[in-house]
Amino acid sequence: MAPNKKVILRGDVNRIYDDDYRRAQQAKKEKFFIRPSRQRKMKNAKWFSIGMGIDLPFCLIILILLIVGTIMMFSASYAFSYYTVGDSYFYLKRQILFIVIGLAGMAVMSFFNYNKLHKIAPIVLGVAYFALLLVLILPSGEGGVKRWIPLGIFNIQPSEIAKFAVILFFSHWASKYYNKMQLPKYSILPGVIIFGTIAGLLLLEPHYSGIVIIGVLTVIMLYIGGMKTKYLIIGAIALVGIILLLAVTGGLSYAMSRMDGWGQALTAERGTELWDQTWQTRNSLYAIGSGGLWGLGLGQSRQKFLYLPEPQNDFIFAIVVEELGLIGAAIILLIFALLIWRGITLSLRAKDKFGKLLGIGLTAQIGVQVVLNILVITDWLPNTGISLPFFSYGGSSLIMLLAQMGIVLSISRTANIEKQ
């Protein structure tokens, strides 16, 4: 026998076989279960840490906004609710139900592989178009507008689906053609087609606040997706021209009626038509002015007692300022700013361009709506009906919003696990 040749005895063969078997079994365990090293991290109470899974700061900020928003929604609505339906807790009970459904959706979406959305982005956009068309053939709602699809316990607002669809589609498009987004064919053209068709359908409802929000989101998504700044300027000039043309031809009659009292809420003469048109905005300004620095106290608002129409909806922040004052309102806006900062920070950690663009877009939607809502209630913008995220009463908007925050958590969770 050659001296350098290794002798493998029967016991060695069995040991090698046993080692291979154990490794195969361990591989199966790691495929379906958490690795031992990951289990040790779980024992150290890191389920919600930055290094593993769901991001705790982002979740806490959302929960804080939900709790504060629900308290303020109840405070703003109980008088109006008792007067209209005879139950002071009517809006509170429904809002809590929406929150439960929304949190369940957020939890599900946080563990959903967001990359699957990459493949179905055109389908989601098609669903949004279908919903926008469907609402036009349904009976008109209050004031002759067509904005909701009734589903029994709550109504679906197609514009909420359209907001998400626009963010998702342009995240898909810009990540797919990222190196070509500087060309008008891949930036300006799809932007004009998508926004133009959706804006046209919203114009028929009419729903001008939806047009404004979706327009701003379209610009944001195209710009962060790689569109040149000069195209942004050209598009802004073209948009102003289109608005002026519609205004001259009467295509914006509903919007122009909303603009008649813009900036004149405190100067309108009592008993005139302008006085009636600016009633909601004027009482919003009264509420804000009454709050002062520290506010009248939680539950102590006066304008919510049938002076400010439907205070639980778009003008809820006026009641917030009246009861909590400038200090309380500033703290709430700071929490919103933290949510936006945290959402963008988490999105930038995504492992792919699609995740980055999608997370930033979903987070930007909150920032856009907060800013526009504050501008409306302070009469810096015409009264166009823009809800305040996590505060305003509403089923479809709150459920969609929480589900979208779940997608942001999914992007963050996937990026964090990849680092392990």
Secondary structure, DSSP 4 states (H G I P E B T S, - for coil): --TTSPP--HHHHHHHHHHHHHHHHHHHHHHHS--HHHHHHHHTT-TTSTTSSS-HHHHHHHHHHHHHHHHHHHHHHHHHHHHHHS-TTHHHHHHHHHHHHHHHHHHHHHTS-THHHHHHHHHHHHHHHHHHHHHHHSPP-GGG----EE-SSSEE-HHHHHHHHHHHHHHHHHHHTGGGTTSTTTTHHHHHHHHHHHHHHHHHTT-HHHHHHHHHHHHHHHHHTT--HHHHHHHHHHHHHHHHHHHHHTTTHHHHHHHTTTT-TTTPPTTSHHHHHTHHHHHHHHHHHHHTTT-S-TT--STTTTTSSSTTSTTHHHHHHHHHHHHHHHHHHHHHHHHHHHHHHHHHT-SSHHHHHHHHHHHHHHHHHHHHHHHHHTTSS-----PPTTTS--HHHHHHHHHHHHHHHHHHHHHHHHT-
